[in-house]
Amino acid sequence: MEGRDWPKCMKCGKGQLIPLSDYGRDGASIMFKAWVCSDQECGYNLRIDNGEISLGRTIGQSFK
């Protein structure tokens, strides 16, 4: 995904929103499930869970 112009973060204005992918319950790939700001100090993120959009949840490491 290098070489793409990702959207600028509207919260901090410094970073870019970078898409993240995941796998669904049945193992199917889910493209662009979440977007996070590339500026680590900002931490802005949004994600889709079961059709609902969550904004600004605390980012942490998954232990799954």
PDBQT receptor file of N, H, CA, C and O in Angstrom, charges set to zero:
ATOM      1  N   MET A   1       0.804  -1.180   0.000  1.00  0.00    +0.000 N 
ATOM      2  CA  MET A   1       0.000   0.000   0.000  1.00  0.00    +0.000 C 
ATOM      3  C   MET A   1       0.860   1.261   0.000  1.00  0.00    +0.000 C 
ATOM      4  O   MET A   1       0.365   2.367   0.218  1.00  0.00    +0.000 OA
ATOM      5  N   GLU A   2       2.131   1.077  -0.244  1.00  0.00    +0.000 N 
ATOM      6  H   GLU A   2       2.533   0.179  -0.422  1.00  0.00    +0.000 HD
ATOM      7  CA  GLU A   2       3.010   2.233  -0.334  1.00  0.00    +0.000 C 
ATOM      8  C   GLU A   2       2.675   3.041  -1.568  1.00  0.00    +0.000 C 
ATOM      9  O   GLU A   2       2.160   2.515  -2.554  1.00  0.00    +0.000 OA
ATOM     10  N   GLY A   3       2.975   4.325  -1.498  1.00  0.00    +0.000 N 
ATOM     11  H   GLY A   3       3.394   4.752  -0.697  1.00  0.00    +0.000 HD
ATOM     12  CA  GLY A   3       2.753   5.171  -2.646  1.00  0.00    +0.000 C 
ATOM     13  C   GLY A   3       1.357   5.747  -2.732  1.00  0.00    +0.000 C 
ATOM     14  O   GLY A   3       1.047   6.469  -3.680  1.00  0.00    +0.000 OA
ATOM     15  N   ARG A   4       0.507   5.444  -1.763  1.00  0.00    +0.000 N 
ATOM     16  H   ARG A   4       0.759   4.858  -0.993  1.00  0.00    +0.000 HD
ATOM     17  CA  ARG A   4      -0.854   5.984  -1.771  1.00  0.00    +0.000 C 
ATOM     18  C   ARG A   4      -0.907   7.239  -0.921  1.00  0.00    +0.000 C 
ATOM     19  O   ARG A   4      -0.143   7.391   0.032  1.00  0.00    +0.000 OA
ATOM     20  N   ASP A   5      -1.800   8.120  -1.268  1.00  0.00    +0.000 N 
ATOM     21  H   ASP A   5      -2.422   7.996  -2.042  1.00  0.00    +0.000 HD
ATOM     22  CA  ASP A   5      -2.035   9.309  -0.465  1.00  0.00    +0.000 C 
ATOM     23  C   ASP A   5      -3.227   9.036   0.442  1.00  0.00    +0.000 C 
ATOM     24  O   ASP A   5      -4.380   9.138   0.022  1.00  0.00    +0.000 OA
ATOM     25  N   TRP A   6      -2.936   8.690   1.684  1.00  0.00    +0.000 N 
ATOM     26  H   TRP A   6      -2.000   8.607   2.026  1.00  0.00    +0.000 HD
ATOM     27  CA  TRP A   6      -3.993   8.421   2.642  1.00  0.00    +0.000 C 
ATOM     28  C   TRP A   6      -4.541   9.743   3.164  1.00  0.00    +0.000 C 
ATOM     29  O   TRP A   6      -3.840  10.755   3.128  1.00  0.00    +0.000 OA
ATOM     30  N   PRO A   7      -5.789   9.753   3.650  1.00  0.00    +0.000 N 
ATOM     31  CA  PRO A   7      -6.387  11.005   4.145  1.00  0.00    +0.000 C 
ATOM     32  C   PRO A   7      -5.633  11.548   5.356  1.00  0.00    +0.000 C 
ATOM     33  O   PRO A   7      -5.128  10.793   6.186  1.00  0.00    +0.000 OA
ATOM     34  N   LYS A   8      -5.572  12.856   5.434  1.00  0.00    +0.000 N 
ATOM     35  H   LYS A   8      -5.982  13.470   4.760  1.00  0.00    +0.000 HD
ATOM     36  CA  LYS A   8      -4.947  13.527   6.575  1.00  0.00    +0.000 C 
ATOM     37  C   LYS A   8      -5.863  13.396   7.786  1.00  0.00    +0.000 C 
ATOM     38  O   LYS A   8      -7.086  13.456   7.661  1.00  0.00    +0.000 OA
ATOM     39  N   CYS A   9      -5.260  13.217   8.959  1.00  0.00    +0.000 N 
ATOM     40  H   CYS A   9      -4.267  13.168   9.061  1.00  0.00    +0.000 HD
ATOM     41  CA  CYS A   9      -6.036  13.117  10.199  1.00  0.00    +0.000 C 
ATOM     42  C   CYS A   9      -6.675  14.472  10.480  1.00  0.00    +0.000 C 
ATOM     43  O   CYS A   9      -5.987  15.491  10.537  1.00  0.00    +0.000 OA
ATOM     44  N   MET A  10      -7.989  14.477  10.654  1.00  0.00    +0.000 N 
ATOM     45  H   MET A  10      -8.548  13.649  10.607  1.00  0.00    +0.000 HD
ATOM     46  CA  MET A  10      -8.706  15.719  10.915  1.00  0.00    +0.000 C 
ATOM     47  C   MET A  10      -8.621  16.125  12.386  1.00  0.00    +0.000 C 
ATOM     48  O   MET A  10      -8.989  17.247  12.734  1.00  0.00    +0.000 OA
ATOM     49  N   LYS A  11      -8.145  15.233  13.253  1.00  0.00    +0.000 N 
ATOM     50  H   LYS A  11      -7.846  14.321  12.971  1.00  0.00    +0.000 HD
ATOM     51  CA  LYS A  11      -8.009  15.582  14.661  1.00  0.00    +0.000 C 
ATOM     52  C   LYS A  11      -6.726  16.388  14.899  1.00  0.00    +0.000 C 
ATOM     53  O   LYS A  11      -6.770  17.473  15.479  1.00  0.00    +0.000 OA
ATOM     54  N   CYS A  12      -5.577  15.846  14.446  1.00  0.00    +0.000 N 
ATOM     55  H   CYS A  12      -5.542  14.964  13.975  1.00  0.00    +0.000 HD
ATOM     56  CA  CYS A  12      -4.302  16.515  14.723  1.00  0.00    +0.000 C 
ATOM     57  C   CYS A  12      -3.772  17.302  13.532  1.00  0.00    +0.000 C 
ATOM     58  O   CYS A  12      -3.014  18.256  13.711  1.00  0.00    +0.000 OA
ATOM     59  N   GLY A  13      -4.158  16.917  12.323  1.00  0.00    +0.000 N 
ATOM     60  H   GLY A  13      -4.774  16.142  12.178  1.00  0.00    +0.000 HD
ATOM     61  CA  GLY A  13      -3.690  17.600  11.126  1.00  0.00    +0.000 C 
ATOM     62  C   GLY A  13      -2.257  17.288  10.738  1.00  0.00    +0.000 C 
ATOM     63  O   GLY A  13      -1.779  17.770   9.711  1.00  0.00    +0.000 OA
ATOM     64  N   LYS A  14      -1.550  16.476  11.551  1.00  0.00    +0.000 N 
ATOM     65  H   LYS A  14      -1.938  16.084  12.385  1.00  0.00    +0.000 HD
ATOM     66  CA  LYS A  14      -0.153  16.141  11.258  1.00  0.00    +0.000 C 
ATOM     67  C   LYS A  14      -0.017  14.764  10.600  1.00  0.00    +0.000 C 
ATOM     68  O   LYS A  14       0.727  14.598   9.633  1.00  0.00    +0.000 OA
ATOM     69  N   GLY A  15      -0.741  13.790  11.135  1.00  0.00    +0.000 N 
ATOM     70  H   GLY A  15      -1.345  13.925  11.920  1.00  0.00    +0.000 HD
ATOM     71  CA  GLY A  15      -0.614  12.421  10.648  1.00  0.00    +0.000 C 
ATOM     72  C   GLY A  15      -1.577  12.113   9.514  1.00  0.00    +0.000 C 
ATOM     73  O   GLY A  15      -2.403  12.939   9.125  1.00  0.00    +0.000 OA
ATOM     74  N   GLN A  16      -1.445  10.901   8.998  1.00  0.00    +0.000 N 
ATOM     75  H   GLN A  16      -0.775  10.230   9.314  1.00  0.00    +0.000 HD
ATOM     76  CA  GLN A  16      -2.356  10.390   7.980  1.00  0.00    +0.000 C 
ATOM     77  C   GLN A  16      -3.148   9.242   8.587  1.00  0.00    +0.000 C 
ATOM     78  O   GLN A  16      -2.650   8.528   9.457  1.00  0.00    +0.000 OA
ATOM     79  N   LEU A  17      -4.390   9.064   8.124  1.00  0.00    +0.000 N 
ATOM     80  H   LEU A  17      -4.795   9.644   7.418  1.00  0.00    +0.000 HD
ATOM     81  CA  LEU A  17      -5.183   7.917   8.567  1.00  0.00    +0.000 C 
ATOM     82  C   LEU A  17      -4.766   6.706   7.739  1.00  0.00    +0.000 C 
ATOM     83  O   LEU A  17      -4.890   6.696   6.514  1.00  0.00    +0.000 OA
ATOM     84  N   ILE A  18      -4.274   5.699   8.429  1.00  0.00    +0.000 N 
ATOM     85  H   ILE A  18      -4.173   5.707   9.424  1.00  0.00    +0.000 HD
ATOM     86  CA  ILE A  18      -3.755   4.488   7.796  1.00  0.00    +0.000 C 
ATOM     87  C   ILE A  18      -4.772   3.358   8.016  1.00  0.00    +0.000 C 
ATOM     88  O   ILE A  18      -5.193   3.124   9.148  1.00  0.00    +0.000 OA
ATOM     89  N   PRO A  19      -5.170   2.654   6.939  1.00  0.00    +0.000 N 
ATOM     90  CA  PRO A  19      -6.153   1.573   7.093  1.00  0.00    +0.000 C 
ATOM     91  C   PRO A  19      -5.528   0.296   7.639  1.00  0.00    +0.000 C 
ATOM     92  O   PRO A  19      -4.387  -0.041   7.325  1.00  0.00    +0.000 OA
ATOM     93  N   LEU A  20      -6.295  -0.401   8.458  1.00  0.00    +0.000 N 
ATOM     94  H   LEU A  20      -7.223  -0.128   8.713  1.00  0.00    +0.000 HD
ATOM     95  CA  LEU A  20      -5.896  -1.705   8.990  1.00  0.00    +0.000 C 
ATOM     96  C   LEU A  20      -6.956  -2.735   8.612  1.00  0.00    +0.000 C 
ATOM     97  O   LEU A  20      -8.141  -2.412   8.517  1.00  0.00    +0.000 OA
ATOM     98  N   SER A  21      -6.528  -3.956   8.399  1.00  0.00    +0.000 N 
ATOM     99  H   SER A  21      -5.566  -4.218   8.476  1.00  0.00    +0.000 HD
ATOM    100  CA  SER A  21      -7.439  -5.037   8.044  1.00  0.00    +0.000 C 
ATOM    101  C   SER A  21      -7.492  -6.056   9.173  1.00  0.00    +0.000 C 
ATOM    102  O   SER A  21      -6.656  -6.045  10.076  1.00  0.00    +0.000 OA
ATOM    103  N   ASP A  22      -8.485  -6.936   9.108  1.00  0.00    +0.000 N 
ATOM    104  H   ASP A  22      -9.164  -6.945   8.374  1.00  0.00    +0.000 HD
ATOM    105  CA  ASP A  22      -8.663  -7.950  10.145  1.00  0.00    +0.000 C 
ATOM    106  C   ASP A  22      -9.328  -9.159   9.510  1.00  0.00    +0.000 C 
ATOM    107  O   ASP A  22      -9.562  -9.186   8.302  1.00  0.00    +0.000 OA
ATOM    108  N   TYR A  23      -9.628 -10.146  10.319  1.00  0.00    +0.000 N 
ATOM    109  H   TYR A  23      -9.438 -10.123  11.300  1.00  0.00    +0.000 HD
ATOM    110  CA  TYR A  23     -10.349 -11.330   9.857  1.00  0.00    +0.000 C 
ATOM    111  C   TYR A  23     -11.656 -11.438  10.619  1.00  0.00    +0.000 C 
ATOM    112  O   TYR A  23     -11.709 -11.158  11.816  1.00  0.00    +0.000 OA
ATOM    113  N   GLY A  24     -12.716 -11.845   9.923  1.00  0.00    +0.000 N 
ATOM    114  H   GLY A  24     -12.673 -12.072   8.950  1.00  0.00    +0.000 HD
ATOM    115  CA  GLY A  24     -14.021 -12.027  10.538  1.00  0.00    +0.000 C 
ATOM    116  C   GLY A  24     -14.111 -13.336  11.292  1.00  0.00    +0.000 C 
ATOM    117  O   GLY A  24     -13.149 -14.101  11.354  1.00  0.00    +0.000 OA
ATOM    118  N   ARG A  25     -15.276 -13.583  11.862  1.00  0.00    +0.000 N 
ATOM    119  H   ARG A  25     -16.058 -12.961  11.811  1.00  0.00    +0.000 HD
ATOM    120  CA  ARG A  25     -15.492 -14.808  12.650  1.00  0.00    +0.000 C 
ATOM    121  C   ARG A  25     -15.253 -16.083  11.850  1.00  0.00    +0.000 C 
ATOM    122  O   ARG A  25     -14.760 -17.079  12.380  1.00  0.00    +0.000 OA
ATOM    123  N   ASP A  26     -15.607 -16.040  10.570  1.00  0.00    +0.000 N 
ATOM    124  H   ASP A  26     -16.008 -15.231  10.140  1.00  0.00    +0.000 HD
ATOM    125  CA  ASP A  26     -15.461 -17.223   9.726  1.00  0.00    +0.000 C 
ATOM    126  C   ASP A  26     -14.124 -17.258   8.998  1.00  0.00    +0.000 C 
ATOM    127  O   ASP A  26     -13.918 -18.101   8.125  1.00  0.00    +0.000 OA
ATOM    128  N   GLY A  27     -13.208 -16.346   9.348  1.00  0.00    +0.000 N 
ATOM    129  H   GLY A  27     -13.376 -15.661  10.057  1.00  0.00    +0.000 HD
ATOM    130  CA  GLY A  27     -11.886 -16.330   8.743  1.00  0.00    +0.000 C 
ATOM    131  C   GLY A  27     -11.774 -15.512   7.474  1.00  0.00    +0.000 C 
ATOM    132  O   GLY A  27     -10.704 -15.455   6.868  1.00  0.00    +0.000 OA
ATOM    133  N   ALA A  28     -12.873 -14.871   7.056  1.00  0.00    +0.000 N 
ATOM    134  H   ALA A  28     -13.742 -14.917   7.548  1.00  0.00    +0.000 HD
ATOM    135  CA  ALA A  28     -12.834 -14.052   5.843  1.00  0.00    +0.000 C 
ATOM    136  C   ALA A  28     -12.118 -12.736   6.137  1.00  0.00    +0.000 C 
ATOM    137  O   ALA A  28     -12.289 -12.153   7.208  1.00  0.00    +0.000 OA
ATOM    138  N   SER A  29     -11.333 -12.283   5.197  1.00  0.00    +0.000 N 
ATOM    139  H   SER A  29     -11.194 -12.756   4.327  1.00  0.00    +0.000 HD
ATOM    140  CA  SER A  29     -10.602 -11.035   5.340  1.00  0.00    +0.000 C 
ATOM    141  C   SER A  29     -11.554  -9.838   5.312  1.00  0.00    +0.000 C 
ATOM    142  O   SER A  29     -12.465  -9.784   4.485  1.00  0.00    +0.000 OA
ATOM    143  N   ILE A  30     -11.339  -8.880   6.218  1.00  0.00    +0.000 N 
ATOM    144  H   ILE A  30     -10.599  -8.925   6.889  1.00  0.00    +0.000 HD
ATOM    145  CA  ILE A  30     -12.118  -7.648   6.245  1.00  0.00    +0.000 C 
ATOM    146  C   ILE A  30     -11.150  -6.504   5.970  1.00  0.00    +0.000 C 
ATOM    147  O   ILE A  30     -10.352  -6.133   6.831  1.00  0.00    +0.000 OA
ATOM    148  N   MET A  31     -11.228  -5.953   4.772  1.00  0.00    +0.000 N 
ATOM    149  H   MET A  31     -11.876  -6.255   4.072  1.00  0.00    +0.000 HD
ATOM    150  CA  MET A  31     -10.347  -4.854   4.387  1.00  0.00    +0.000 C 
ATOM    151  C   MET A  31     -10.817  -3.561   5.036  1.00  0.00    +0.000 C 
ATOM    152  O   MET A  31     -12.017  -3.299   5.118  1.00  0.00    +0.000 OA
ATOM    153  N   PHE A  32      -9.883  -2.768   5.489  1.00  0.00    +0.000 N 
ATOM    154  H   PHE A  32      -8.908  -2.981   5.423  1.00  0.00    +0.000 HD
ATOM    155  CA  PHE A  32     -10.143  -1.442   6.050  1.00  0.00    +0.000 C 
ATOM    156  C   PHE A  32     -11.133  -1.482   7.197  1.00  0.00    +0.000 C 
ATOM    157  O   PHE A  32     -12.062  -0.675   7.243  1.00  0.00    +0.000 OA
ATOM    158  N   LYS A  33     -10.946  -2.413   8.125  1.00  0.00    +0.000 N 
ATOM    159  H   LYS A  33     -10.191  -3.069   8.088  1.00  0.00    +0.000 HD
ATOM    160  CA  LYS A  33     -11.811  -2.522   9.304  1.00  0.00    +0.000 C 
ATOM    161  C   LYS A  33     -11.594  -1.340  10.242  1.00  0.00    +0.000 C 
ATOM    162  O   LYS A  33     -12.524  -0.901  10.918  1.00  0.00    +0.000 OA
ATOM    163  N   ALA A  34     -10.373  -0.829  10.282  1.00  0.00    +0.000 N 
ATOM    164  H   ALA A  34      -9.618  -1.186   9.733  1.00  0.00    +0.000 HD
ATOM    165  CA  ALA A  34     -10.061   0.283  11.178  1.00  0.00    +0.000 C 
ATOM    166  C   ALA A  34      -9.123   1.255  10.474  1.00  0.00    +0.000 C 
ATOM    167  O   ALA A  34      -8.404   0.891   9.543  1.00  0.00    +0.000 OA
ATOM    168  N   TRP A  35      -9.150   2.492  10.940  1.00  0.00    +0.000 N 
ATOM    169  H   TRP A  35      -9.734   2.787  11.696  1.00  0.00    +0.000 HD
ATOM    170  CA  TRP A  35      -8.230   3.527  10.455  1.00  0.00    +0.000 C 
ATOM    171  C   TRP A  35      -7.597   4.156  11.687  1.00  0.00    +0.000 C 
ATOM    172  O   TRP A  35      -8.301   4.500  12.636  1.00  0.00    +0.000 OA
ATOM    173  N   VAL A  36      -6.277   4.312  11.685  1.00  0.00    +0.000 N 
ATOM    174  H   VAL A  36      -5.705   4.032  10.914  1.00  0.00    +0.000 HD
ATOM    175  CA  VAL A  36      -5.570   4.924  12.810  1.00  0.00    +0.000 C 
ATOM    176  C   VAL A  36      -4.659   6.028  12.298  1.00  0.00    +0.000 C 
ATOM    177  O   VAL A  36      -4.152   5.967  11.178  1.00  0.00    +0.000 OA
ATOM    178  N   CYS A  37      -4.459   7.042  13.142  1.00  0.00    +0.000 N 
ATOM    179  H   CYS A  37      -4.871   7.092  14.052  1.00  0.00    +0.000 HD
ATOM    180  CA  CYS A  37      -3.571   8.141  12.785  1.00  0.00    +0.000 C 
ATOM    181  C   CYS A  37      -2.128   7.664  12.871  1.00  0.00    +0.000 C 
ATOM    182  O   CYS A  37      -1.753   6.967  13.814  1.00  0.00    +0.000 OA
ATOM    183  N   SER A  38      -1.331   8.035  11.897  1.00  0.00    +0.000 N 
ATOM    184  H   SER A  38      -1.636   8.602  11.131  1.00  0.00    +0.000 HD
ATOM    185  CA  SER A  38       0.076   7.630  11.873  1.00  0.00    +0.000 C 
ATOM    186  C   SER A  38       0.905   8.373  12.914  1.00  0.00    +0.000 C 
ATOM    187  O   SER A  38       2.017   7.943  13.220  1.00  0.00    +0.000 OA
ATOM    188  N   ASP A  39       0.398   9.479  13.470  1.00  0.00    +0.000 N 
ATOM    189  H   ASP A  39      -0.505   9.828  13.222  1.00  0.00    +0.000 HD
ATOM    190  CA  ASP A  39       1.099  10.230  14.509  1.00  0.00    +0.000 C 
ATOM    191  C   ASP A  39       0.799   9.561  15.858  1.00  0.00    +0.000 C 
ATOM    192  O   ASP A  39      -0.329   9.627  16.346  1.00  0.00    +0.000 OA
ATOM    193  N   GLN A  40       1.798   8.925  16.450  1.00  0.00    +0.000 N 
ATOM    194  H   GLN A  40       2.715   8.871  16.054  1.00  0.00    +0.000 HD
ATOM    195  CA  GLN A  40       1.587   8.168  17.685  1.00  0.00    +0.000 C 
ATOM    196  C   GLN A  40       1.105   9.041  18.834  1.00  0.00    +0.000 C 
ATOM    197  O   GLN A  40       0.410   8.547  19.722  1.00  0.00    +0.000 OA
ATOM    198  N   GLU A  41       1.451  10.312  18.843  1.00  0.00    +0.000 N 
ATOM    199  H   GLU A  41       2.016  10.713  18.122  1.00  0.00    +0.000 HD
ATOM    200  CA  GLU A  41       1.004  11.206  19.907  1.00  0.00    +0.000 C 
ATOM    201  C   GLU A  41      -0.494  11.499  19.799  1.00  0.00    +0.000 C 
ATOM    202  O   GLU A  41      -1.145  11.775  20.806  1.00  0.00    +0.000 OA
ATOM    203  N   CYS A  42      -1.035  11.439  18.599  1.00  0.00    +0.000 N 
ATOM    204  H   CYS A  42      -0.507  11.215  17.781  1.00  0.00    +0.000 HD
ATOM    205  CA  CYS A  42      -2.451  11.727  18.372  1.00  0.00    +0.000 C 
ATOM    206  C   CYS A  42      -3.326  10.572  18.842  1.00  0.00    +0.000 C 
ATOM    207  O   CYS A  42      -4.188  10.752  19.703  1.00  0.00    +0.000 OA
ATOM    208  N   GLY A  43      -3.107   9.389  18.280  1.00  0.00    +0.000 N 
ATOM    209  H   GLY A  43      -2.407   9.243  17.581  1.00  0.00    +0.000 HD
ATOM    210  CA  GLY A  43      -3.859   8.210  18.676  1.00  0.00    +0.000 C 
ATOM    211  C   GLY A  43      -5.288   8.134  18.158  1.00  0.00    +0.000 C 
ATOM    212  O   GLY A  43      -6.025   7.230  18.553  1.00  0.00    +0.000 OA
ATOM    213  N   TYR A  44      -5.709   9.054  17.285  1.00  0.00    +0.000 N 
ATOM    214  H   TYR A  44      -5.111   9.788  16.965  1.00  0.00    +0.000 HD
ATOM    215  CA  TYR A  44      -7.077   9.008  16.768  1.00  0.00    +0.000 C 
ATOM    216  C   TYR A  44      -7.296   7.718  15.993  1.00  0.00    +0.000 C 
ATOM    217  O   TYR A  44      -6.402   7.260  15.281  1.00  0.00    +0.000 OA
ATOM    218  N   ASN A  45      -8.468   7.135  16.127  1.00  0.00    +0.000 N 
ATOM    219  H   ASN A  45      -9.194   7.507  16.706  1.00  0.00    +0.000 HD
ATOM    220  CA  ASN A  45      -8.794   5.914  15.400  1.00  0.00    +0.000 C 
ATOM    221  C   ASN A  45     -10.291   5.781  15.241  1.00  0.00    +0.000 C 
ATOM    222  O   ASN A  45     -11.070   6.329  16.021  1.00  0.00    +0.000 OA
ATOM    223  N   LEU A  46     -10.675   5.051  14.227  1.00  0.00    +0.000 N 
ATOM    224  H   LEU A  46     -10.042   4.607  13.593  1.00  0.00    +0.000 HD
ATOM    225  CA  LEU A  46     -12.069   4.662  14.062  1.00  0.00    +0.000 C 
ATOM    226  C   LEU A  46     -12.089   3.251  13.527  1.00  0.00    +0.000 C 
ATOM    227  O   LEU A  46     -11.201   2.834  12.783  1.00  0.00    +0.000 OA
ATOM    228  N   ARG A  47     -13.132   2.513  13.923  1.00  0.00    +0.000 N 
ATOM    229  H   ARG A  47     -13.853   2.852  14.528  1.00  0.00    +0.000 HD
ATOM    230  CA  ARG A  47     -13.222   1.114  13.504  1.00  0.00    +0.000 C 
ATOM    231  C   ARG A  47     -14.674   0.709  13.343  1.00  0.00    +0.000 C 
ATOM    232  O   ARG A  47     -15.584   1.358  13.859  1.00  0.00    +0.000 OA
ATOM    233  N   ILE A  48     -14.866  -0.379  12.617  1.00  0.00    +0.000 N 
ATOM    234  H   ILE A  48     -14.127  -0.906  12.198  1.00  0.00    +0.000 HD
ATOM    235  CA  ILE A  48     -16.200  -0.913  12.391  1.00  0.00    +0.000 C 
ATOM    236  C   ILE A  48     -16.294  -2.264  13.099  1.00  0.00    +0.000 C 
ATOM    237  O   ILE A  48     -15.502  -3.171  12.842  1.00  0.00    +0.000 OA
ATOM    238  N   ASP A  49     -17.275  -2.380  13.994  1.00  0.00    +0.000 N 
ATOM    239  H   ASP A  49     -17.919  -1.643  14.202  1.00  0.00    +0.000 HD
ATOM    240  CA  ASP A  49     -17.529  -3.634  14.708  1.00  0.00    +0.000 C 
ATOM    241  C   ASP A  49     -18.997  -3.982  14.567  1.00  0.00    +0.000 C 
ATOM    242  O   ASP A  49     -19.869  -3.257  15.048  1.00  0.00    +0.000 OA
ATOM    243  N   ASN A  50     -19.263  -5.094  13.906  1.00  0.00    +0.000 N 
ATOM    244  H   ASN A  50     -18.555  -5.683  13.516  1.00  0.00    +0.000 HD
ATOM    245  CA  ASN A  50     -20.644  -5.558  13.704  1.00  0.00    +0.000 C 
ATOM    246  C   ASN A  50     -21.530  -4.466  13.106  1.00  0.00    +0.000 C 
ATOM    247  O   ASN A  50     -22.683  -4.305  13.506  1.00  0.00    +0.000 OA
ATOM    248  N   GLY A  51     -20.988  -3.725  12.155  1.00  0.00    +0.000 N 
ATOM    249  H   GLY A  51     -20.051  -3.856  11.831  1.00  0.00    +0.000 HD
ATOM    250  CA  GLY A  51     -21.759  -2.702  11.465  1.00  0.00    +0.000 C 
ATOM    251  C   GLY A  51     -21.839  -1.365  12.177  1.00  0.00    +0.000 C 
ATOM    252  O   GLY A  51     -22.436  -0.428  11.645  1.00  0.00    +0.000 OA
ATOM    253  N   GLU A  52     -21.253  -1.245  13.372  1.00  0.00    +0.000 N 
ATOM    254  H   GLU A  52     -20.769  -2.005  13.803  1.00  0.00    +0.000 HD
ATOM    255  CA  GLU A  52     -21.271   0.010  14.117  1.00  0.00    +0.000 C 
ATOM    256  C   GLU A  52     -19.893   0.658  14.065  1.00  0.00    +0.000 C 
ATOM    257  O   GLU A  52     -18.874  -0.028  14.136  1.00  0.00    +0.000 OA
ATOM    258  N   ILE A  53     -19.867   1.977  13.942  1.00  0.00    +0.000 N 
ATOM    259  H   ILE A  53     -20.695   2.535  13.884  1.00  0.00    +0.000 HD
ATOM    260  CA  ILE A  53     -18.614   2.718  13.877  1.00  0.00    +0.000 C 
ATOM    261  C   ILE A  53     -18.257   3.221  15.270  1.00  0.00    +0.000 C 
ATOM    262  O   ILE A  53     -19.071   3.865  15.932  1.00  0.00    +0.000 OA
ATOM    263  N   SER A  54     -17.046   2.925  15.707  1.00  0.00    +0.000 N 
ATOM    264  H   SER A  54     -16.385   2.402  15.169  1.00  0.00    +0.000 HD
ATOM    265  CA  SER A  54     -16.534   3.395  16.994  1.00  0.00    +0.000 C 
ATOM    266  C   SER A  54     -15.446   4.418  16.734  1.00  0.00    +0.000 C 
ATOM    267  O   SER A  54     -14.557   4.180  15.915  1.00  0.00    +0.000 OA
ATOM    268  N   LEU A  55     -15.501   5.552  17.417  1.00  0.00    +0.000 N 
ATOM    269  H   LEU A  55     -16.223   5.745  18.081  1.00  0.00    +0.000 HD
ATOM    270  CA  LEU A  55     -14.510   6.606  17.246  1.00  0.00    +0.000 C 
ATOM    271  C   LEU A  55     -13.682   6.773  18.508  1.00  0.00    +0.000 C 
ATOM    272  O   LEU A  55     -14.216   6.782  19.617  1.00  0.00    +0.000 OA
ATOM    273  N   GLY A  56     -12.373   6.904  18.331  1.00  0.00    +0.000 N 
ATOM    274  H   GLY A  56     -11.939   6.897  17.430  1.00  0.00    +0.000 HD
ATOM    275  CA  GLY A  56     -11.490   7.291  19.419  1.00  0.00    +0.000 C 
ATOM    276  C   GLY A  56     -11.319   6.323  20.567  1.00  0.00    +0.000 C 
ATOM    277  O   GLY A  56     -10.978   6.747  21.672  1.00  0.00    +0.000 OA
ATOM    278  N   ARG A  57     -11.540   5.051  20.352  1.00  0.00    +0.000 N 
ATOM    279  H   ARG A  57     -11.817   4.707  19.455  1.00  0.00    +0.000 HD
ATOM    280  CA  ARG A  57     -11.325   4.077  21.427  1.00  0.00    +0.000 C 
ATOM    281  C   ARG A  57      -9.839   4.023  21.768  1.00  0.00    +0.000 C 
ATOM    282  O   ARG A  57      -8.992   4.289  20.916  1.00  0.00    +0.000 OA
ATOM    283  N   THR A  58      -9.527   3.679  23.010  1.00  0.00    +0.000 N 
ATOM    284  H   THR A  58     -10.216   3.463  23.703  1.00  0.00    +0.000 HD
ATOM    285  CA  THR A  58      -8.136   3.563  23.431  1.00  0.00    +0.000 C 
ATOM    286  C   THR A  58      -7.468   2.442  22.646  1.00  0.00    +0.000 C 
ATOM    287  O   THR A  58      -8.001   1.338  22.532  1.00  0.00    +0.000 OA
ATOM    288  N   ILE A  59      -6.306   2.743  22.116  1.00  0.00    +0.000 N 
ATOM    289  H   ILE A  59      -5.873   3.640  22.208  1.00  0.00    +0.000 HD
ATOM    290  CA  ILE A  59      -5.570   1.749  21.345  1.00  0.00    +0.000 C 
ATOM    291  C   ILE A  59      -4.679   0.961  22.288  1.00  0.00    +0.000 C 
ATOM    292  O   ILE A  59      -3.953   1.531  23.102  1.00  0.00    +0.000 OA
ATOM    293  N   GLY A  60      -4.742  -0.344  22.168  1.00  0.00    +0.000 N 
ATOM    294  H   GLY A  60      -5.332  -0.808  21.506  1.00  0.00    +0.000 HD
ATOM    295  CA  GLY A  60      -3.904  -1.195  23.006  1.00  0.00    +0.000 C 
ATOM    296  C   GLY A  60      -3.533  -2.459  22.256  1.00  0.00    +0.000 C 
ATOM    297  O   GLY A  60      -4.036  -2.718  21.163  1.00  0.00    +0.000 OA
ATOM    298  N   GLN A  61      -2.667  -3.227  22.840  1.00  0.00    +0.000 N 
ATOM    299  H   GLN A  61      -2.258  -3.017  23.728  1.00  0.00    +0.000 HD
ATOM    300  CA  GLN A  61      -2.241  -4.470  22.220  1.00  0.00    +0.000 C 
ATOM    301  C   GLN A  61      -3.274  -5.551  22.465  1.00  0.00    +0.000 C 
ATOM    302  O   GLN A  61      -3.799  -5.680  23.570  1.00  0.00    +0.000 OA
ATOM    303  N   SER A  62      -3.563  -6.327  21.432  1.00  0.00    +0.000 N 
ATOM    304  H   SER A  62      -3.137  -6.222  20.534  1.00  0.00    +0.000 HD
ATOM    305  CA  SER A  62      -4.487  -7.437  21.559  1.00  0.00    +0.000 C 
ATOM    306  C   SER A  62      -3.723  -8.670  22.036  1.00  0.00    +0.000 C 
ATOM    307  O   SER A  62      -2.630  -8.951  21.546  1.00  0.00    +0.000 OA
ATOM    308  N   PHE A  63      -4.284  -9.394  22.974  1.00  0.00    +0.000 N 
ATOM    309  H   PHE A  63      -5.172  -9.166  23.372  1.00  0.00    +0.000 HD
ATOM    310  CA  PHE A  63      -3.646 -10.588  23.480  1.00  0.00    +0.000 C 
ATOM    311  C   PHE A  63      -4.327 -11.854  22.986  1.00  0.00    +0.000 C 
ATOM    312  O   PHE A  63      -4.194 -12.913  23.599  1.00  0.00    +0.000 OA
ATOM    313  N   LYS A  64      -5.061 -11.748  21.870  1.00  0.00    +0.000 N 
ATOM    314  H   LYS A  64      -5.169 -10.888  21.372  1.00  0.00    +0.000 HD
ATOM    315  CA  LYS A  64      -5.743 -12.911  21.293  1.00  0.00    +0.000 C 
ATOM    316  C   LYS A  64      -4.768 -13.805  20.601  1.00  0.00    +0.000 C 
ATOM    317  O   LYS A  64      -5.158 -14.837  20.053  1.00  0.00    +0.000 OA
TER     318      LYS A  64
